[in-house]
Amino acid sequence: MSFGYDTEVDSHALGRRVQPTLRSMTQIRFSPGHALVIGAGVVGLGTAWSLLRDGWRVTVVDAGRPGDGASGGNGAQLSYSYVQPLADPGVWAQLPKLLLSTDSPLRLRPQLDPHQWSWLVSFMVACRASVSRESTRQLLALAAHSRDMFERLRQEERLDCDFTASGKLVLYPDAAGLASARRQVALQASLGGAEQRLVTPAECADIEPALTHYAARIAGGVHTPSECAVDGGQLCATLHQRLKASGVSFLLDQAVLGWRREGGRVQAVKLTTGEVQADAFVLAAGTGSVSLAQGLGLRLPVYPLKGYSITLPVEGTPAPGAPRVSVTDLARKVVFARLGNRLRVAGMAELVGENRQIDPARIDSLKATTHDVFPQMTLSGDLQPWTGLRPATPRGLPLIGLADGGPDNLWLNTGHGALGLTLAMGSADRLRALLRMASAPASRYRPAPAACSV
Ligand SMILES: Cc1cc2nc3c(=O)[nH]c(=O)nc-3n(C[C@H](O)[C@H](O)[C@H](O)COP(=O)(O)OP(=O)(O)OC[C@H]3O[C@@H](n4cnc5c(N)ncnc54)[C@H](O)[C@@H]3O)c2cc1C
């Protein structure tokens, strides 16, 4: 199989040494075998698609159905230009609110959990301007690659999934917020990011007329015309069907319970129904990756960041009062994305462990915010309350590659935090490229490991 593109594997995003370009990699003789992907979220399915195109025989295992995890009801933003990690110097000033407030969009509830504490310490250490800047640089590069790969996927598989490319407006409540937005726009421009511009409240209302009422209450916004949105749940369901039709085997409603490891390699995963052997294993199980990795003595720096969404039916086109452009209200940390005749409203980030219960107060808060920002919208019908756990790393950078200190054939593709929908296809392609290099006959290539500890 040959590749018509010439993507450079970003050595920095992988953390360490210089990698060859994909063009040179295609010249290496390569004999793919059987790859087993754990997780049928957007990252696992994207990985399966990439590996299949590279000649691997692929099996996907999931404890539930495709899109059941964080990928299903998320904010729907293909946020290629808004990649600033949560770990930001501004977090220090918000710390008391995070710990004490009951209605803050960010909420931290310390628990008797050493994993939560060690994640938090690493997160706070990452809240420095230099770290945030470097993470932004790496994420922008991965997001740009993801945009290309998602476009390829969309065209080759003729996916719709309520995809829109109607741009995005981020709204800032005050002058201080707008000043920091100006700095971020300048930083991203210097890093080669997409076109963005600061806009006045009146310009916000011109770009998105549904904001006419709310515009008086903001200081301004940032407009990125090239941003897109897609329904992650539909994407997973459609990709599942396409992959199945192309010969990928799916073992659904079957949790991976453990591993059979011999020497330095994983031989098989254990399911209730028996073992499944493979040559390469990809851990793309979102927040579930942590306990699975523990079974191999590995500690992944991934912690759940809980969020919520509602999905409102929007009658008629154009619907009165409902936005067409994606909108982020930064004061409330809520995103709005138009998905066909629906509006997805998502937000909140809670560090409360693996808790998947839907807190009615959080759903009420999303409804109230929607009413505040788009007062002409009718909030009726089934609002489809949803919660999901973002698999977050302290710096906001995903783990892509071999696990440090882990088996030779266990590959990580996890830890995409608040940007998994955006970064999935680029991450999948990076992993595919690494597997290709490592699987070449007589290859002594061993990629630098993705961060984790034993
Ligand atoms: C409220 C909210 C809003 C968001 N908004 C956006 C957004 O607008 N844009 C964006 O880019 N990202 C967004 N995200 C983040 C994004 O949803 C995630 O980063 C992404 O879905 C992670 O995908 P994943 O495939 O790694 O994990 P998941 O989708 O969680 O999939 C993991 C899969 O692994 C399976 N699994 C777990 N353990 C096992 C096991 N032992 N055996 C077998 N299978 C197992 C699970 O069943 C699950 O299906 C948002 C997240 C939330 C919660």
Ligand as a Chemical Component Dictionary entry (heavy atoms), coordinates in Angstrom:
data_LIG
# 
_chem_comp.id                   LIG 
_chem_comp.type                 NON-POLYMER 
_chem_comp.pdbx_formal_charge   0 
_chem_comp.three_letter_code    LIG 
# 
loop_
_chem_comp_atom.comp_id 
_chem_comp_atom.atom_id 
_chem_comp_atom.alt_atom_id 
_chem_comp_atom.type_symbol 
_chem_comp_atom.charge 
_chem_comp_atom.model_Cartn_x 
_chem_comp_atom.model_Cartn_y 
_chem_comp_atom.model_Cartn_z 
_chem_comp_atom.pdbx_ordinal 
LIG C1  C1  C 0 -18.585 17.241 28.239 1  
LIG C2  C2  C 0 -17.481 16.943 27.247 2  
LIG C3  C3  C 0 -17.307 17.771 26.156 3  
LIG C4  C4  C 0 -16.290 17.535 25.249 4  
LIG N1  N1  N 0 -16.200 18.334 24.145 5  
LIG C5  C5  C 0 -15.237 18.079 23.224 6  
LIG C6  C6  C 0 -15.177 18.868 22.043 7  
LIG O1  O1  O 0 -16.008 19.735 21.801 8  
LIG N2  N2  N 0 -14.159 18.625 21.171 9  
LIG C7  C7  C 0 -13.224 17.656 21.398 10 
LIG O2  O2  O 0 -12.309 17.516 20.599 11 
LIG N3  N3  N 0 -13.300 16.854 22.490 12 
LIG C8  C8  C 0 -14.274 17.049 23.403 13 
LIG N4  N4  N 0 -14.352 16.274 24.530 14 
LIG C9  C9  C 0 -13.314 15.260 24.762 15 
LIG C10 C10 C 0 -13.552 13.992 23.970 16 
LIG O3  O3  O 0 -14.896 13.602 24.080 17 
LIG C11 C11 C 0 -12.637 12.877 24.493 18 
LIG O4  O4  O 0 -11.309 13.318 24.551 19 
LIG C12 C12 C 0 -12.699 11.672 23.561 20 
LIG O5  O5  O 0 -14.026 11.256 23.383 21 
LIG C13 C13 C 0 -11.861 10.522 24.090 22 
LIG O6  O6  O 0 -12.053 9.462  23.185 23 
LIG P1  P1  P 0 -11.521 8.016  23.523 24 
LIG O7  O7  O 0 -11.852 7.164  22.352 25 
LIG O8  O8  O 0 -10.115 8.101  23.977 26 
LIG O9  O9  O 0 -12.342 7.580  24.819 27 
LIG P2  P2  P 0 -13.853 7.092  24.952 28 
LIG O10 O10 O 0 -14.750 7.718  23.984 29 
LIG O11 O11 O 0 -14.194 7.247  26.398 30 
LIG O12 O12 O 0 -13.782 5.564  24.557 31 
LIG C14 C14 C 0 -13.131 4.628  25.359 32 
LIG C15 C15 C 0 -13.803 3.290  25.114 33 
LIG O13 O13 O 0 -13.040 2.293  25.809 34 
LIG C16 C16 C 0 -13.932 1.357  26.339 35 
LIG N5  N5  N 0 -13.294 0.658  27.470 36 
LIG C17 C17 C 0 -12.904 1.166  28.650 37 
LIG N6  N6  N 0 -12.383 0.202  29.428 38 
LIG C18 C18 C 0 -12.458 -0.955 28.716 39 
LIG C19 C19 C 0 -12.102 -2.309 28.972 40 
LIG N7  N7  N 0 -11.557 -2.701 30.139 41 
LIG N8  N8  N 0 -12.316 -3.242 28.007 42 
LIG C20 C20 C 0 -12.874 -2.876 26.819 43 
LIG N9  N9  N 0 -13.234 -1.604 26.529 44 
LIG C21 C21 C 0 -13.031 -0.670 27.466 45 
LIG C22 C22 C 0 -15.142 2.173  26.772 46 
LIG O14 O14 O 0 -16.290 1.352  26.825 47 
LIG C23 C23 C 0 -15.208 3.231  25.671 48 
LIG O15 O15 O 0 -16.108 2.860  24.646 49 
LIG C24 C24 C 0 -15.388 16.451 25.451 50 
LIG C25 C25 C 0 -15.571 15.594 26.527 51 
LIG C26 C26 C 0 -16.617 15.818 27.417 52 
LIG C27 C27 C 0 -16.809 14.868 28.568 53 
# 
loop_
_chem_comp_bond.comp_id 
_chem_comp_bond.atom_id_1 
_chem_comp_bond.atom_id_2 
_chem_comp_bond.value_order 
_chem_comp_bond.pdbx_ordinal 
LIG C1  C2  SING 1  
LIG C2  C3  SING 2  
LIG C2  C26 DOUB 3  
LIG C3  C4  DOUB 4  
LIG C4  N1  SING 5  
LIG C4  C24 SING 6  
LIG N1  C5  DOUB 7  
LIG C5  C6  SING 8  
LIG C5  C8  SING 9  
LIG C6  O1  DOUB 10 
LIG C6  N2  SING 11 
LIG N2  C7  SING 12 
LIG C7  O2  DOUB 13 
LIG C7  N3  SING 14 
LIG N3  C8  DOUB 15 
LIG C8  N4  SING 16 
LIG N4  C9  SING 17 
LIG N4  C24 SING 18 
LIG C9  C10 SING 19 
LIG C10 O3  SING 20 
LIG C10 C11 SING 21 
LIG C11 O4  SING 22 
LIG C11 C12 SING 23 
LIG C12 O5  SING 24 
LIG C12 C13 SING 25 
LIG C13 O6  SING 26 
LIG O6  P1  SING 27 
LIG P1  O7  DOUB 28 
LIG P1  O8  SING 29 
LIG P1  O9  SING 30 
LIG O9  P2  SING 31 
LIG P2  O10 DOUB 32 
LIG P2  O11 SING 33 
LIG P2  O12 SING 34 
LIG O12 C14 SING 35 
LIG C14 C15 SING 36 
LIG C15 O13 SING 37 
LIG C15 C23 SING 38 
LIG O13 C16 SING 39 
LIG C16 N5  SING 40 
LIG C16 C22 SING 41 
LIG N5  C17 SING 42 
LIG N5  C21 SING 43 
LIG C17 N6  DOUB 44 
LIG N6  C18 SING 45 
LIG C18 C19 SING 46 
LIG C18 C21 DOUB 47 
LIG C19 N7  SING 48 
LIG C19 N8  DOUB 49 
LIG N8  C20 SING 50 
LIG C20 N9  DOUB 51 
LIG N9  C21 SING 52 
LIG C22 O14 SING 53 
LIG C22 C23 SING 54 
LIG C23 O15 SING 55 
LIG C24 C25 DOUB 56 
LIG C25 C26 SING 57 
LIG C26 C27 SING 58 
# 
